[in-house]
Amino acid sequence: MAGSSHVGDRVILTGQVGIGGHINVGDDAILYPQSGVPNDVAAGEVLVGTPAFEVSAFWRAIAVFKKLGDLPKRIRALEKRLDEIEKPKG
């Protein structure tokens, strides 16, 4: 935590949280482990990640990320089908 930062009352800073300089963390905020905080944190906000962002958005992003593994395979299959549809009949 940079020395010029201010942490409000009842804030929970878990392990390895990094807070940049001149950052204000509002009362009752919670910062999950290894969060990197480059901007002010509103009172009551719950953040996770680097850079830190709202925890519900983080979990939605994780759900999407898990599905990305199949995406290249699905795109190749769709491209193959499209090539077959567009192939000139001759």
MOKAMO-V957993 format. One record per residue. N is the residue number from 0. SS is DSSP state (@ for helix, = for strand, . for the rest). PSI is psi in whole degrees, 0 to 359 (NA if undefined). OMEGA is omega in whole degrees, 0 to 359 (NA if undefined). Layout:
n:ss:psi:omega
N:SS:PSI:OMEGA
N:SS:PSI:OMEGA
//
This chain:
n:ss:psi:omega
0:.:127:179
1:.:145:185
2:.:337:182
3:.:1:181
4:.:156:178
5:=:129:179
6:=:127:182
7:.:189:181
8:.:146:175
9:.:29:177
10:.:139:176
11:=:116:175
12:=:113:181
13:.:185:188
14:.:138:173
15:.:33:174
16:.:134:177
17:=:128:181
18:=:121:181
19:.:176:182
20:.:149:176
21:.:31:181
22:.:138:174
23:=:126:176
24:=:118:184
25:.:163:179
26:.:144:174
27:.:14:177
28:.:154:176
29:=:128:178
30:=:116:183
31:.:165:182
32:.:142:176
33:.:22:176
34:.:139:175
35:=:117:189
36:=:102:180
37:.:349:184
38:.:167:177
39:.:150:179
40:=:126:180
41:.:156:177
42:.:134:177
43:.:358:182
44:.:145:177
45:=:118:187
46:=:153:178
47:=:153:173
48:.:175:177
49:=:111:358
50:.:153:184
51:.:136:173
52:=:170:188
53:=:136:189
54:@:323:180
55:@:325:176
56:@:324:178
57:@:313:182
58:@:325:175
59:@:318:180
60:@:321:178
61:@:318:179
62:@:318:178
63:@:317:182
64:@:320:180
65:@:331:181
66:@:348:183
67:@:336:181
68:@:323:181
69:@:348:188
70:@:313:179
71:@:320:179
72:@:317:179
73:@:321:179
74:@:316:178
75:@:319:179
76:@:318:178
77:@:320:177
78:@:321:179
79:@:315:178
80:@:318:179
81:@:318:176
82:@:320:180
83:@:322:180
84:@:319:184
85:@:352:182
86:.:130:180
87:.:138:180
88:.:127:189
89:.:NA:NA
//
